[in-house]
C-alpha cells in the first residue's frame, strides 16, 4: 500500500480563563500518549530510501502495535511503503546491499534473524521474507556492514561463562531467590545485576547459488575470556560499537574492568579483530566516559567523544580522532579543543573530510559541521547548520553532502528533514502520520495537532552572581494577551540537563500549557548547552546558585509578563527538579506557590548512598559522605522540614533505583504527620520514568487534577471504567494512590 509522502505525512474572581474556541485543549493526554511514535529515519547506502518504524498504543484495546516502513527520499513527496505490522519485530537495519533489510524477531526467550526486500509490503504475505538464523536466546543491537557480497554483522546478548549466548532453556534452574554480591553494581537503573554479562557476537552472512542468505559457520564471542561488557548499561546500544568498512575489525565501548563500576565513569574504546582470537586493545587513555566510536568511511581513522574527568557524568564531551592501523598502534589527536559545547553524537562525512555532530546550544539540539582536513586545523570550532528545533538523529545520505535528520520541537513530534551540510538548506519530508494512523501530520514549521510556534518564546534574565539565565515560555493554543493565566513553574532534572525545544511523551510543556497554564521552563545554573563553566557551577551548590536563579526568575516574571498570574502559581519538577521542589518547600519561596509537585525527588541527601551510580552524588557534593558530611547536610531538604506548609503531590515508582522510593515515603510521612494536604502516587512496575501508556495516563490525570484543586484550571476526569478494570489491569498496572490530611486513604488499588 502506497501513498504520497506529504499526504501521509474556576479561578475567576479577577482572572478570566477560557479554553479554545471549541472549549477543549487541542491535545488531550490520550492523544499525546496514543499518538504514533516514530523512530529516526535511516537512509539506505544508495541514498534513495529511508527506513523507519512507528509504534502506537490503543487505549480502547489496551494494546500496542508496531509497523515498519520505507520512504522514497529522492523527492519531497516520496512514496511510503509499509513493510509489515508485527510487534515481534524488535529491530530493523539496512543489510548494506541492494534494498535488503535485516531484522530481529524476538518472541519470548529467543530471537530470529530475518531478511526481506524493502520493495515488499504487507500485501505479499511475507513471500520475500527469509529466516536466516535462529539464536539460542534473545539478542539485540543488530548492526550490519556489507563488504562485496558478504555481510558482516554484530549482535549483543548476555553470555554464559563459556562464552555462549544465554538461554533460559539451558540456564541452570535455581531453587532459591537469594542473591549474593561482592562488588558494585548491585543494581543499576531498574534491574538487579545478573551474573550474565552483555557480550558482542560477530557473524558473516553469504548468499548461496540459489540466492538465499545463510550464516556461515558459528558466531564468535568477541569479549569471551575478558571482563569486558558491551554495550555499556543501562542505555547502551548500537552506537556503542562499529564494524570497519573492510569487515576485519570491530571497535566497541566498555567500562574499565579493574575499576569499581559504581564509582567510576571511565570508559574505553577497544579494538578487536572481527573473527576474535586476540585480546581487545584499548584505543584511548584513562579519562572519563566515552561515547560514539565511529570508523571513517575509508577505515583509516576512528572518531570518538570522551569526557576529561573520571567520575563526572556531565563533563564536556571532547572530540578525538585516531589513526587506525591493523597492528593497533594508535596516534590520537584532539580537535576543536576550544569549543565550549558538549556534543552527544558524531559521524563522518562520506568523503572523510568532515565530522557532523549533534550538540546542545541555548535550549536547542543543533547539527554542527567540523572540517577535518588536517591536524593543522584542529583548533577550528564546529559551525552550526541548524538554528531551530532539536535534532535527535542524523545520517549521511549516500555519497552526498546531504544529511537525513530526525527533528522534533515543543510543538511537534518527530518529523524528517534533508539538510545540506554545506549551506544548511532544508527540504522537509514531513512525517507520515496522517494516512498511516489517521493522525494530523507535523507541518514544515514544526507544529502538530493545532499547536503553533507562536505559543513558544524564550527570554534571558540576570541570575545568581550576574550570570545570564535562559528560560522558555509556552502558552496555550487559545492564548489571549488580554487575559491572565496561572503559572506552571517547571524545574528540570539532571541537574546537568536542560529544557530544550523538543517533544516529550512524559513532561511535555506544550501539552501541559493546553490545560490552561502559561508554562515557564527554566535552565538555571548547572544546565547544559550554555558552556562548561555554567554547567560546573552547580557542583556542591545544589540548593544555592540554581535556587537563587529560580527565585530571580520568578521575580522577573512578576515584573515583565502581565499575562502570567503569579498569584496563582504551581511549581513542579522531576529528579533533581523533584529535589528542588523538596528544597523549595522548606524555604520562604514556597509561599509563592499554591501547591508543589515532586516526581522522584531526593528528600534526604544523607540517604543517597542507596543510589547505584555513586560517582554522581560524590561528584556533585564534592566528596564522599564520610569525609565531607557537611556538604551533604548543607543542601539537605530534610533539614528544613519544620518549615514545610505548602500542599504537595509526590510521585515515585518502586523500580527507581537511581533515587529509591524511600525518599518519597519519607517525604509523604512528613507531610501527613504535619497535617499538610498531600497525595502520593506510586507505580510498582515503573522506574525513574513513567513509561507505560496506561500508567502515564494515570500520571497525567492525577497531576493535573491535583493542580486543578489549587489553580482552578485544567484536569481530566477518570471515568469509572478507567479507574477500575481497564486501567487497573492493563499492562499489570497496580497504581497506589493515597490522599488527604493525616493519612486518609481514599483509594488503594493493589
C-alpha positions in Angstrom: 0.0 0.0 0.0 1.5 3.3 -1.1 0.7 7.0 -0.5 2.2 10.3 -1.4 4.5 11.3 1.4 3.1 14.8 2.1 -0.4 13.4 2.4 0.9 10.6 4.6 2.7 12.5 6.5 -12.6 28.2 38.0 -10.4 30.6 39.2 -12.5 33.5 38.1 -12.7 36.4 40.6 -10.1 38.6 39.0 -8.8 36.3 36.3 -10.6 35.4 33.1 -9.9 31.8 31.9 -11.2 30.1 28.8 -10.2 27.2 26.6 -10.0 27.2 22.8 -12.9 28.0 20.6 -14.3 24.5 20.9 -13.8 24.6 24.7 -11.1 21.9 24.8 -7.3 21.7 24.6 -6.1 20.9 21.1 -4.1 17.9 22.5 -5.5 15.7 25.3 -3.5 13.4 27.4 -4.8 10.4 25.5 -4.0 12.0 22.1 -0.4 12.6 23.4 0.1 9.1 24.7 -1.8 7.3 22.0 -0.2 9.2 19.1 2.3 7.3 16.9 5.9 7.4 18.0 8.3 7.5 15.0 11.8 6.2 15.1 14.6 8.1 13.4 14.8 7.6 9.7 17.8 5.7 8.4 18.8 6.0 4.7 19.9 3.1 2.6 23.5 3.0 1.2 22.3 4.4 -2.2 20.6 7.3 -0.5 17.2 6.6 -2.2 15.1 5.1 0.6 14.8 5.6 4.4 13.7 3.1 6.9 11.7 3.9 10.0 9.3 2.4 12.4 6.1 3.6 14.1 4.7 2.5 17.4 1.2 3.2 18.7 -0.9 2.4 21.8 -4.7 2.0 21.8 -6.5 2.9 25.0 -9.6 1.2 23.6 -7.9 -2.1 23.0 -5.3 -1.7 25.7 -2.7 -2.9 23.3 0.3 -1.7 21.3 1.2 -2.0 17.6 4.4 -1.6 15.7 4.8 -1.1 11.9 7.9 -0.7 9.8 8.1 1.5 6.6 10.3 2.8 4.0 10.0 6.2 2.3 11.4 7.5 -1.0 13.7 10.4 -0.1 14.7 11.4 -3.6 11.7 13.7 -3.8 9.9 15.8 -1.2 6.6 13.9 -1.6 8.1 10.4 -2.0 6.0 7.3 -1.6 5.8 5.4 1.7 5.7 1.6 1.7 4.5 -0.3 4.7 6.6 -3.4 5.1 4.8 -5.1 8.0 2.9 -4.8 11.2 4.5 -7.1 13.8 5.0 -6.5 17.5 7.6 -9.2 17.5 9.9 -7.3 15.1 12.3 -5.8 17.6 14.9 -4.2 15.4 15.5 -3.5 11.7 18.5 -2.3 9.8 19.7 -2.0 6.2 21.7 -5.0 5.1 24.1 -2.8 3.1 23.5 -4.5 -0.3 20.6 -3.5 -2.7 17.4 -2.7 -0.8 17.6 -5.6 1.6 16.7 -5.2 5.2 17.6 -7.4 8.1 15.6 -7.6 11.3 15.3 -9.4 14.6 12.1 -11.2 15.6 12.0 -11.9 19.3 9.2 -14.0 20.7 9.6 -15.0 24.3 13.1 -16.1 25.1 14.6 -16.5 21.6 15.5 -14.2 18.6 15.5 -15.0 14.9 17.3 -13.1 12.1 15.2 -12.4 9.0 15.9 -10.7 5.7 13.5 -9.1 3.2 13.5 -6.6 0.4 12.3 -3.1 1.0 10.1 -3.3 -2.1 7.9 -5.9 -0.3 4.8 -4.9 1.7 2.2 -6.4 3.9 0.1 -7.4 0.9 2.6 -10.0 -0.3 2.1 -12.2 2.8 5.8 -12.1 3.5 6.7 -14.1 0.4 10.0 -12.2 0.2 10.9 -12.9 3.8 13.6 -15.4 4.7 14.6 -16.6 8.1 18.4 -16.7 8.1 19.3 -17.7 11.7 17.8 -18.8 15.0 19.7 -17.7 18.0 19.7 -19.9 21.1 18.5 -16.9 23.2 17.3 -13.3 23.0 19.7 -10.9 21.2 19.6 -7.2 20.4 21.6 -4.3 18.9 21.8 -5.7 15.3 24.3 -4.0 13.1 25.5 -4.9 9.5 28.4 -4.0 7.3 28.4 -5.2 3.7 31.8 -5.9 2.0 31.3 -7.0 -1.6 28.7 -9.9 -1.4 29.5 -10.7 2.2 27.5 -9.2 5.0 29.3 -8.9 8.4 27.0 -8.5 11.4 27.3 -8.0 15.2 24.6 -8.5 17.9 24.7 -8.3 21.7 23.5 -10.8 24.2 24.0 -11.9 27.8 26.6 -14.7 27.8 27.2 -17.9 29.9 30.7 -18.2 31.4 31.7 -20.5 28.5 31.0 -17.6 26.1 27.8 -18.9 24.5 24.6 -16.9 24.3 22.5 -17.1 27.4 19.3 -19.1 27.0 16.6 -19.5 29.6 16.0 -23.0 28.3 19.5 -24.2 29.2 20.3 -22.0 32.2 20.7 -23.8 35.5 17.5 -23.9 37.4 17.6 -22.1 40.7 15.6 -23.1 43.7 16.2 -20.0 45.8 15.7 -16.3 45.1 18.8 -15.3 47.1 21.4 -13.0 45.5 25.0 -12.7 46.7 27.2 -9.7 45.7 30.8 -9.0 46.5 31.3 -5.9 44.3 29.3 -3.0 42.8 27.0 -2.6 41.0 24.3 -4.5 42.9 21.5 -2.9 40.9 21.5 -0.4 38.1 18.7 1.9 36.8 15.8 -0.6 37.2 17.5 -4.0 37.3 19.4 -6.1 39.8 22.7 -7.0 38.3 22.9 -10.5 36.8 25.8 -12.9 36.6 25.3 -13.0 32.8 27.2 -10.1 31.2 26.4 -8.4 27.9 28.9 -9.6 25.1 29.2 -8.9 21.4 28.9 -11.7 18.9 30.0 -11.5 15.3 28.9 -13.5 12.3 29.0 -13.5 8.5 26.1 -13.9 6.0 26.6 -15.1 2.4 24.4 -15.9 -0.5 24.0 -19.4 -1.8 23.9 -20.3 -5.5 20.1 -20.1 -5.3 20.3 -16.6 -3.9 19.3 -17.5 -0.4 21.0 -15.8 2.5 22.7 -18.0 5.1 25.0 -17.5 8.1 28.4 -19.1 7.5 29.9 -21.0 10.4 29.4 -20.2 14.1 29.1 -16.9 15.8 32.2 -15.5 17.6 32.0 -14.0 21.1 34.4 -11.1 20.8 34.6 -10.5 24.5 34.9 -14.1 25.8 37.7 -14.5 28.3 37.8 -10.8 29.2 36.0 -8.9 32.0 34.6 -6.5 29.4 30.9 -5.8 28.8 29.3 -4.1 25.8 27.1 -2.2 25.2 27.5 -0.1 28.3 24.4 -0.2 30.5 21.9 0.9 31.2 21.3 2.8 27.9 24.0 1.5 25.5 23.0 0.3 22.1 24.3 0.0 18.5 26.0 3.4 19.0 28.4 1.7 21.4 30.2 -0.3 18.6 31.1 -0.1 14.9 32.4 -2.5 12.2 35.3 -1.4 10.0 34.5 -0.8 6.3 36.5 -3.8 5.3 34.8 -6.1 7.9 38.1 -7.0 9.6 37.7 -5.1 12.9 35.2 -4.1 15.5 35.5 -1.2 17.9 33.4 -1.1 21.0 32.9 0.7 24.3 33.4 -1.0 27.7 33.9 0.3 31.2 37.4 0.0 32.6 37.2 -3.6 34.0 39.5 -3.2 37.0 37.7 -0.2 38.4 34.7 -0.1 40.7 31.8 0.4 38.3 29.7 2.4 40.8 32.5 5.0 41.5 34.0 5.4 38.0 32.7 6.6 34.7 35.9 5.7 32.8 35.1 4.0 29.5 37.4 2.8 26.8 37.1 2.3 23.1 38.5 -1.2 22.4 39.5 -2.7 19.0 39.4 -6.4 18.3 39.6 -8.5 15.1 36.1 -9.3 13.7 37.0 -13.0 13.9 38.2 -12.7 17.5 41.2 -14.7 18.6 43.1 -11.9 20.3 42.7 -9.7 23.4 40.8 -6.5 22.7 43.1 -3.5 22.9 42.1 -0.1 24.4 42.5 2.8 22.0 42.0 5.8 24.3 43.7 6.8 27.6 42.2 6.7 31.0 39.8 9.7 31.5 36.0 9.8 31.9 33.0 8.4 29.9 33.4 7.7 26.2 30.6 7.6 23.6 30.0 7.3 19.8 33.1 5.5 18.4 32.9 5.6 14.6 35.2 4.4 11.7 35.8 6.8 8.9 34.3 5.6 5.6 37.8 4.7 4.3 38.6 2.9 7.6 41.8 4.8 8.2 40.5 6.7 11.3 38.3 6.4 14.3 36.5 9.3 16.0 35.0 9.2 19.5 33.8 11.6 22.2 35.3 11.4 25.7 34.9 13.3 28.9 38.1 14.5 30.6 37.2 13.8 34.3 36.5 10.3 35.6 33.5 10.3 37.9 31.8 13.4 36.4 28.9 12.1 34.2 28.1 15.6 32.9 31.6 16.7 31.9 32.1 18.2 28.5 32.4 15.6 25.7 35.7 16.4 23.8 36.4 15.2 20.2 39.2 12.8 19.5 40.4 11.2 16.2 43.0 8.4 16.0 44.7 6.8 13.0 43.6 3.2 12.8 46.0 0.5 11.6 45.8 -3.3 11.6 48.6 -3.5 14.2 46.5 -1.5 16.6 49.1 1.3 17.1 47.1 4.5 17.7 48.0 8.1 17.3 45.3 10.3 18.9 44.6 13.9 18.0 42.1 16.2 19.8 40.2 18.6 17.6 38.1 21.6 18.4 39.8 21.9 21.8 38.4 25.4 22.5 34.8 24.6 21.6 32.6 25.3 24.6 29.8 22.9 23.8 29.4 19.2 24.5 28.3 17.1 21.6 26.2 14.0 22.2 26.8 12.2 18.8 29.2 12.3 16.0 29.5 10.8 12.5 31.7 11.2 9.4 31.0 12.8 6.0 31.1 10.4 3.0 34.5 11.9 1.9 36.1 11.5 5.3 36.8 15.3 5.4 34.1 16.5 7.9 32.5 15.5 11.1 28.8 16.0 11.7 27.7 16.4 15.3 24.6 16.9 17.4 25.0 19.1 20.4 23.0 21.4 22.8 23.2 25.1 22.4 20.9 27.5 24.3 17.9 25.2 24.6 18.2 23.5 21.2 19.9 20.4 19.9 21.7 21.7 16.9 23.5 20.0 14.0 27.1 21.1 13.6 29.8 20.5 11.0 33.6 20.4 11.6 36.2 20.2 8.8 38.9 17.5 9.4 41.2 18.1 6.5 44.5 18.3 8.5 45.6 18.3 12.1 46.8 21.9 11.5 43.1 22.9 11.6 42.4 21.1 14.9 41.8 24.4 16.5 38.7 25.1 14.4 35.3 25.0 16.2 32.2 23.3 14.7 29.8 25.5 12.9 26.0 25.1 13.4 24.0 24.4 10.3 20.6 24.4 12.2 19.2 27.1 14.4 15.7 25.9 15.3 14.0 22.8 16.9 16.0 19.8 18.2 17.7 17.1 16.2 17.7 13.6 17.7 19.2 11.6 14.8 21.3 12.3 11.7 22.7 10.1 8.9 24.7 11.0 5.7 22.6 10.3 2.6 24.7 8.1 0.3 27.8 9.7 -1.0 26.3 13.2 -0.9 26.8 16.1 1.4 23.1 16.0 2.5 22.0 14.8 5.9 18.8 13.0 6.8 17.9 14.5 10.2 15.1 13.4 12.5 13.7 16.6 14.2 11.2 17.5 16.8 10.2 20.6 18.8 8.0 21.7 21.7 5.1 21.8 19.3 5.8 18.7 17.1 6.8 15.1 17.5 9.3 13.6 15.1 9.4 14.7 11.5 12.2 14.3 8.9 14.4 16.8 7.1 17.1 16.7 4.5 19.6 19.3 5.4 22.6 20.3 3.2 25.8 20.2 5.2 27.3 22.8 3.0 24.8 25.6 3.3 22.1 24.4 5.7 19.4 24.4 3.1 16.4 22.5 4.4 14.0 20.2 2.5 11.2 18.9 4.7 9.8 15.4 4.2 7.2 16.0 7.0 6.0 13.0 9.0 3.9 10.0 7.7 1.3 10.3 10.4 -1.9 11.3 8.7 -2.6 8.4 6.4 -0.7 5.8 8.4 -2.5 6.4 11.6 -5.4 8.8 10.8 -3.4 11.4 12.8 -2.6 15.0 11.8 1.0 15.3 10.4 3.5 17.8 11.6 4.0 20.9 9.4 7.1 22.3 7.9 7.0 24.9 10.7 7.4 22.2 13.3 3.8 22.2 14.6 1.2 19.5 15.1 -2.4 18.8 16.1 -3.3 22.5 16.3 -0.2 23.6 18.3 1.6 26.6 17.0 5.1 28.1 17.1 3.5 31.3 18.2 3.0 29.6 21.6 6.7 29.3 22.2 9.1 32.1 23.1 12.2 32.4 25.3 13.9 35.1 27.4 17.1 35.7 29.4 17.4 37.4 32.8 20.2 38.1 35.3 20.7 35.2 37.7 23.0 34.4 40.5 26.3 36.2 40.5 25.2 38.2 37.5 25.2 35.2 35.1 22.6 35.3 32.3 19.9 32.6 32.7 17.7 31.3 29.9 14.0 30.3 30.2 11.2 29.2 27.9 7.6 30.4 27.8 5.0 28.0 26.4 1.4 29.4 26.1 -1.8 27.5 25.5 -3.1 27.5 21.9 -6.0 29.6 22.9 -3.8 32.3 24.5 -5.4 35.8 24.7 -3.0 38.5 25.8 -5.8 40.4 27.4 -6.3 37.6 29.9 -4.2 36.2 32.8 -3.2 32.5 33.0 -1.9 30.5 36.0 1.8 29.9 36.1 3.2 26.4 35.9 6.8 26.8 37.0 8.9 23.8 35.7 12.3 22.7 37.0 14.3 20.2 35.0 16.2 17.2 36.2 19.9 16.3 35.8 20.8 18.6 37.5 23.1 18.9 34.5 20.3 18.9 31.9 18.1 21.4 30.1 14.7 22.2 28.8 15.3 22.0 25.1 12.9 22.9 22.3 12.0 19.2 21.9 8.9 16.9 22.1 8.3 14.6 25.0 5.7 11.9 25.8 6.3 12.5 29.5 6.9 16.1 30.6 5.6 17.9 27.6 5.4 21.7 28.2 3.1 22.4 25.2 0.5 19.7 26.3 0.8 21.0 29.9 0.1 24.5 28.7 -3.1 23.2 26.9 -4.5 22.6 30.4 -4.8 26.4 30.8 -1.4 27.4 32.1 1.4 29.5 30.9 4.4 27.2 31.4 7.8 28.7 32.2 10.6 26.2 32.0 13.9 27.4 33.5 17.5 26.5 32.6 19.3 27.7 35.8 22.9 27.2 36.9 24.0 23.6 36.1 22.1 23.5 32.9 23.8 22.1 29.8 24.2 23.9 26.5 25.5 27.2 27.9 29.2 26.4 28.3 31.2 24.2 30.7 31.6 26.9 33.4 27.8 27.4 33.7 27.3 23.7 34.0 30.1 23.1 36.5 28.9 25.9 38.8 26.3 23.7 40.4 28.9 21.4 42.0 28.4 21.4 45.8 25.7 24.1 45.2 22.5 22.2 44.6 20.4 24.4 46.8 22.4 27.5 46.2 23.0 29.1 42.8 20.3 27.3 40.9 17.8 28.1 43.7 18.7 31.7 43.5 18.3 31.7 39.7 14.8 30.3 40.2 13.9 33.0 42.8 15.2 35.7 40.5 13.3 34.1 37.6 10.0 34.3 39.5 10.7 37.9 40.3 11.4 38.7 36.6 8.1 37.1 35.6 6.2 39.1 38.1 7.6 42.3 36.7 7.7 41.6 33.0 4.7 39.4 31.9 1.2 40.8 32.7 -0.5 37.8 31.2 1.0 35.4 33.8 -0.9 35.3 37.1 1.9 34.7 39.6 -0.6 34.8 42.4 -1.9 31.5 41.0 1.4 29.6 40.6 2.4 25.9 40.8 5.9 24.6 40.8 6.7 21.1 39.5 9.9 19.1 38.9 11.3 15.7 38.4 14.6 14.0 39.6 16.8 17.0 40.5 13.7 19.1 39.8 12.0 16.9 42.5 14.9 17.6 44.9 14.4 21.3 44.2 10.7 21.0 45.0 11.6 19.5 48.4 14.2 22.2 48.9 11.8 25.0 48.0 9.2 23.5 50.4 11.4 24.4 53.3 12.2 28.0 52.1 10.2 31.2 52.2 10.0 31.0 48.4 7.4 28.2 48.8 4.8 30.8 49.8 4.8 31.9 46.2 3.1 28.6 45.1 -0.3 27.2 45.8 1.0 23.7 45.6 4.1 21.7 44.7 4.5 18.6 42.5 7.5 16.4 43.3 8.4 13.5 40.9 11.2 11.2 42.0 12.8 13.8 44.2 15.6 13.5 46.8 14.3 14.2 50.3 17.3 13.4 52.4 20.7 13.8 50.8 22.3 11.6 53.5 20.3 8.7 52.2 21.8 8.9 48.7 24.4 6.2 49.2 21.4 3.9 48.5 21.7 5.0 44.8 23.6 2.9 42.3 25.9 5.4 40.4 27.8 6.6 43.4 30.1 8.8 41.3 27.2 11.1 40.7 26.5 12.0 44.3 30.2 12.1 45.2 31.0 14.5 42.4 28.1 16.8 42.8 28.6 17.1 46.6 32.3 17.4 46.2 33.4 14.4 48.2 32.3 11.2 49.9 29.9 11.4 52.7 32.2 10.0 55.4 34.8 12.7 54.6 32.5 15.6 53.7 29.3 15.1 55.6 28.9 18.9 55.9 28.5 19.2 52.1 25.5 16.8 52.2 24.0 18.5 55.2 24.3 22.0 53.7 21.7 21.3 50.9 19.6 18.7 52.6 15.8 19.3 52.3 15.3 17.2 55.5 17.0 20.0 57.5 14.2 22.4 56.7 11.0 20.3 57.0 9.9 22.2 60.1 9.1 25.0 57.7 7.0 22.8 55.3 3.4 24.0 54.9 2.7 24.0 51.1 0.4 21.2 49.8 2.4 18.7 47.8 1.8 15.8 45.3 4.5 13.2 45.3 5.1 10.6 42.6 7.6 7.9 42.8 8.0 4.3 41.5 9.3 1.1 43.1 11.8 0.3 40.3 13.6 3.6 40.6 17.0 2.6 41.8 18.6 5.9 41.0 16.5 7.7 43.7 15.0 4.9 45.8 11.3 5.2 46.7 12.1 5.5 50.4 12.7 9.2 49.6 9.1 9.7 48.6 7.8 7.6 51.5 9.8 9.7 54.0 8.6 13.0 52.4 5.0 11.8 52.4 5.2 10.7 56.0 6.4 14.2 57.0 3.6 15.9 55.1 0.9 13.6 56.6 2.3 13.9 60.2 2.3 17.7 59.8 -1.2 17.7 58.5 -0.3 19.2 55.2 -2.7 18.4 52.3 -0.8 15.9 50.3 -1.1 12.9 47.9 1.2 10.1 47.0 1.1 8.3 43.6 3.3 5.3 43.1 3.8 2.6 40.4 5.4 -0.7 41.4 6.3 -1.5 37.7 8.0 1.8 36.7 11.5 3.1 37.1 12.8 6.7 37.2 10.4 7.4 34.4 6.7 6.5 34.0 6.8 4.9 30.5 3.8 2.5 30.1 1.0 4.4 28.4 -1.7 3.3 30.8 0.4 4.3 33.8 1.4 7.6 32.1 -2.3 8.4 31.5 -2.9 8.0 35.2 0.2 10.1 36.0 -1.1 13.0 33.8 -4.6 12.9 35.1 -3.6 12.7 38.8 -1.0 15.5 38.4 -3.4 17.9 36.6 -6.4 17.0 38.6 -4.4 17.8 41.7 -3.2 21.1 40.3 -6.8 22.0 39.3 -7.8 21.9 43.0 -5.5 24.9 43.6 -5.4 26.7 40.3 -9.0 26.2 39.1 -8.0 25.2 35.6 -7.4 22.0 33.6 -7.6 18.4 34.7 -9.3 15.4 33.1 -11.8 13.2 34.8 -11.2 9.4 35.2 -14.3 7.5 34.1 -15.5 4.7 36.3 -14.3 2.0 33.9 -10.9 3.7 33.5 -10.4 3.8 37.3 -11.3 0.2 37.5 -10.6 -2.8 35.3 -9.3 -1.0 32.2 -6.6 1.0 33.9 -6.1 -1.4 36.8 -5.3 -4.5 34.7 -3.8 -3.2 31.5 -0.1 -4.0 31.5 -0.3 -5.3 35.0 -0.8 -1.8 36.4 -1.0 -1.7 40.2 -1.0 2.0 40.9 -1.4 3.0 44.5 -2.9 6.4 45.2 -3.2 8.0 48.7 -4.6 11.4 49.5 -6.0 13.7 52.2 -4.8 15.0 55.5 -3.3 12.8 58.1 -3.4 9.6 56.0 -7.0 9.5 54.8 -6.9 6.5 52.4 -9.4 7.1 49.6 -8.2 4.5 47.1 -5.9 1.6 47.3 -5.7 -0.4 44.1 -3.3 -3.3 44.7 
